[in-house]
Amino acid sequence: MLVEEPFGPVLPVMPFETIPQAIELANSTRYGLAAYVFTGSEGIRDAVVQGLRAGTVGVNVLEGVTPDVPLNGVDESGYGFEGGIEGFRSFQYLKLIHRR
């Protein structure tokens, strides 16, 4: 199993027999910054995108997201968002005021 979070142009490849098994293998790490799926099947795409535990899921692409898009990781790859309005909101102090 993959147990370290690689940074850089690394493409780990592991064999699998079913889509649920592939999702389970992908989610078996403590990290979840980004994941990628390459398929021509809408059904496989939808199942994998829904099942993967990652902050970003690329479908048939390897490019990163643009700076105006919020970037987040899950588990030990981060908490919260960077970039976009979601990242800005993490620096705000929101207060609910209820009055009569």
GROMACS elastic network, one bead per residue, 0.5 to 0.9 nm:
[ bonds ]
;  ai    aj funct       b0    kb
    1    14     6  0.86490   500
    1    25     6  0.75149   500
    1    28     6  0.76867   500
    1    29     6  0.79537   500
    2     5     6  0.81017   500
    2    12     6  0.82514   500
    2    25     6  0.85597   500
    2    26     6  0.84880   500
    2    28     6  0.78829   500
    2    29     6  0.64918   500
    3    28     6  0.82765   500
    3    29     6  0.56812   500
    3    30     6  0.73311   500
    3    31     6  0.83863   500
    4    29     6  0.77682   500
    4    30     6  0.83254   500
    4    31     6  0.79464   500
    5    29     6  0.84260   500
    5    30     6  0.84591   500
    5    31     6  0.63828   500
    5    32     6  0.84953   500
    5    33     6  0.86803   500
    5    77     6  0.82055   500
    6     9     6  0.85435   500
    6    10     6  0.68813   500
    7    10     6  0.71835   500
   14    22     6  0.85208   500
   14    25     6  0.85208   500
   15    22     6  0.81147   500
   16    19     6  0.76123   500
   16    21     6  0.63251   500
   16    22     6  0.56180   500
   16    25     6  0.83717   500
   17    20     6  0.87075   500
   17    21     6  0.67421   500
   17    22     6  0.74942   500
   18    21     6  0.51740   500
   18    22     6  0.63165   500
   18    23     6  0.87844   500
   19    23     6  0.62384   500
   19    24     6  0.85708   500
   19    44     6  0.73623   500
   19    47     6  0.79229   500
   19    48     6  0.73512   500
   20    23     6  0.51069   500
   20    24     6  0.61243   500
   20    25     6  0.86362   500
   20    47     6  0.84160   500
   20    48     6  0.81452   500
   20    51     6  0.82081   500
   21    25     6  0.61265   500
   21    26     6  0.85502   500
   22    25     6  0.51366   500
   22    26     6  0.61429   500
   22    27     6  0.85843   500
   22    48     6  0.84329   500
   23    26     6  0.50606   500
   23    27     6  0.60947   500
   23    28     6  0.85375   500
   23    47     6  0.88150   500
   23    48     6  0.64412   500
   23    51     6  0.61912   500
   23    52     6  0.60137   500
   23    53     6  0.87254   500
   24    27     6  0.51417   500
   24    28     6  0.60478   500
   24    51     6  0.83844   500
   24    52     6  0.82496   500
   25    28     6  0.51417   500
   25    29     6  0.78976   500
   26    29     6  0.68845   500
   26    35     6  0.81857   500
   26    52     6  0.70256   500
   26    53     6  0.81112   500
   27    30     6  0.78198   500
   27    31     6  0.81881   500
   27    32     6  0.78657   500
   27    51     6  0.84939   500
   27    52     6  0.63521   500
   27    53     6  0.59645   500
   27    54     6  0.82445   500
   28    31     6  0.86118   500
   29    32     6  0.76246   500
   30    74     6  0.86310   500
   30    75     6  0.60819   500
   30    76     6  0.58917   500
   30    77     6  0.79406   500
   31    34     6  0.88033   500
   31    53     6  0.87318   500
   31    54     6  0.78442   500
   31    73     6  0.78720   500
   31    74     6  0.66255   500
   31    75     6  0.56230   500
   31    76     6  0.50665   500
   31    77     6  0.50902   500
   31    78     6  0.84435   500
   32    35     6  0.74374   500
   32    52     6  0.87431   500
   32    53     6  0.61495   500
   32    55     6  0.61293   500
   32    56     6  0.82231   500
   32    72     6  0.89344   500
   32    73     6  0.55002   500
   32    75     6  0.62041   500
   32    76     6  0.71330   500
   32    77     6  0.54988   500
   32    78     6  0.80693   500
   33    53     6  0.88145   500
   33    54     6  0.54627   500
   33    55     6  0.51613   500
   33    56     6  0.64325   500
   33    57     6  0.88357   500
   33    71     6  0.86580   500
   33    72     6  0.67162   500
   33    74     6  0.62308   500
   33    75     6  0.85260   500
   33    76     6  0.85544   500
   33    77     6  0.52902   500
   33    78     6  0.73605   500
   34    53     6  0.87459   500
   34    54     6  0.53379   500
   34    55     6  0.57037   500
   34    57     6  0.57093   500
   34    58     6  0.76015   500
   34    72     6  0.86687   500
   34    73     6  0.71686   500
   35    52     6  0.74924   500
   35    53     6  0.83215   500
   35    54     6  0.61532   500
   35    55     6  0.80245   500
   35    56     6  0.62915   500
   35    58     6  0.62801   500
   35    59     6  0.87694   500
   36    49     6  0.88176   500
   36    56     6  0.83044   500
   36    57     6  0.54039   500
   36    59     6  0.58695   500
   36    60     6  0.73761   500
   36    61     6  0.75410   500
   36    62     6  0.75488   500
   37    45     6  0.71711   500
   37    48     6  0.73813   500
   37    49     6  0.79665   500
   37    57     6  0.75063   500
   37    58     6  0.63599   500
   37    59     6  0.51019   500
   37    60     6  0.61610   500
   37    61     6  0.82031   500
   38    45     6  0.79264   500
   38    58     6  0.84328   500
   38    59     6  0.59455   500
   38    61     6  0.77019   500
   39    42     6  0.77893   500
   39    44     6  0.70621   500
   39    45     6  0.64772   500
   39    59     6  0.77470   500
   39    60     6  0.67369   500
   40    44     6  0.81401   500
   40    45     6  0.77825   500
   40    60     6  0.84578   500
   41    44     6  0.53322   500
   41    45     6  0.60972   500
   41    46     6  0.86160   500
   42    46     6  0.60300   500
   42    47     6  0.85279   500
   43    46     6  0.52545   500
   43    47     6  0.61760   500
   43    48     6  0.85768   500
   44    47     6  0.51552   500
   44    48     6  0.60140   500
   44    49     6  0.84167   500
   45    48     6  0.53303   500
   45    49     6  0.59930   500
   45    50     6  0.84764   500
   45    59     6  0.73890   500
   46    49     6  0.52323   500
   46    50     6  0.60525   500
   46    51     6  0.84428   500
   47    50     6  0.53006   500
   47    51     6  0.60253   500
   47    52     6  0.85846   500
   48    51     6  0.50162   500
   48    52     6  0.58686   500
   49    52     6  0.55923   500
   49    53     6  0.85792   500
   49    57     6  0.66717   500
   49    58     6  0.86912   500
   49    59     6  0.82063   500
   50    53     6  0.82435   500
   52    57     6  0.78211   500
   53    56     6  0.88264   500
   53    57     6  0.88717   500
   53    74     6  0.72212   500
   53    75     6  0.87940   500
   54    57     6  0.65540   500
   54    72     6  0.83832   500
   54    73     6  0.62257   500
   54    74     6  0.58850   500
   54    75     6  0.85757   500
   54    77     6  0.88477   500
   55    71     6  0.70525   500
   55    74     6  0.57286   500
   55    77     6  0.85578   500
   55    78     6  0.87230   500
   56    65     6  0.88055   500
   56    71     6  0.72644   500
   56    72     6  0.70553   500
   56    73     6  0.73003   500
   58    61     6  0.56297   500
   58    62     6  0.67575   500
   58    63     6  0.80847   500
   58    64     6  0.83028   500
   59    62     6  0.81895   500
   61    64     6  0.84433   500
   65    68     6  0.82132   500
   65    69     6  0.64367   500
   65    70     6  0.85587   500
   65    71     6  0.79584   500
   66    69     6  0.57040   500
   66    70     6  0.87470   500
   67    70     6  0.75830   500
   67    71     6  0.84339   500
   67    83     6  0.63159   500
   67    84     6  0.74416   500
   68    71     6  0.89786   500
   68    83     6  0.58435   500
   68    85     6  0.82529   500
   69    82     6  0.84263   500
   69    83     6  0.59479   500
   69    85     6  0.83160   500
   69    86     6  0.88770   500
   70    81     6  0.58280   500
   70    82     6  0.54925   500
   70    85     6  0.71676   500
   70    86     6  0.61747   500
   70    87     6  0.62861   500
   71    80     6  0.84173   500
   71    81     6  0.53784   500
   71    82     6  0.50749   500
   71    83     6  0.61105   500
   71    84     6  0.79245   500
   71    86     6  0.88553   500
   71    87     6  0.79653   500
   72    77     6  0.81153   500
   72    78     6  0.65306   500
   72    79     6  0.67469   500
   72    80     6  0.59023   500
   72    82     6  0.63138   500
   72    83     6  0.88417   500
   72    87     6  0.89100   500
   73    76     6  0.77519   500
   73    79     6  0.61096   500
   73    80     6  0.73416   500
   73    81     6  0.76869   500
   74    77     6  0.53348   500
   74    78     6  0.53514   500
   74    79     6  0.60387   500
   74    80     6  0.82362   500
   75    78     6  0.62168   500
   75    79     6  0.72008   500
   76    79     6  0.79366   500
   78    81     6  0.82876   500
   80    86     6  0.82571   500
   80    87     6  0.74396   500
   80    90     6  0.74179   500
   81    84     6  0.81568   500
   81    86     6  0.59736   500
   81    88     6  0.83927   500
   81    89     6  0.88530   500
   81    90     6  0.73734   500
   82    85     6  0.87592   500
   82    86     6  0.71793   500
   82    88     6  0.75630   500
   82    90     6  0.84586   500
   83    86     6  0.68273   500
   83    88     6  0.68091   500
   84    87     6  0.54692   500
   84    88     6  0.65871   500
   84    89     6  0.88687   500
   85    89     6  0.61180   500
   85    90     6  0.88351   500
   86    89     6  0.51491   500
   86    90     6  0.66572   500
   87    90     6  0.53967   500
   87    91     6  0.74980   500
   88    91     6  0.57246   500
   88    92     6  0.71232   500
   89    92     6  0.50527   500
   89    93     6  0.81396   500
   89    94     6  0.88233   500
   90    93     6  0.80715   500
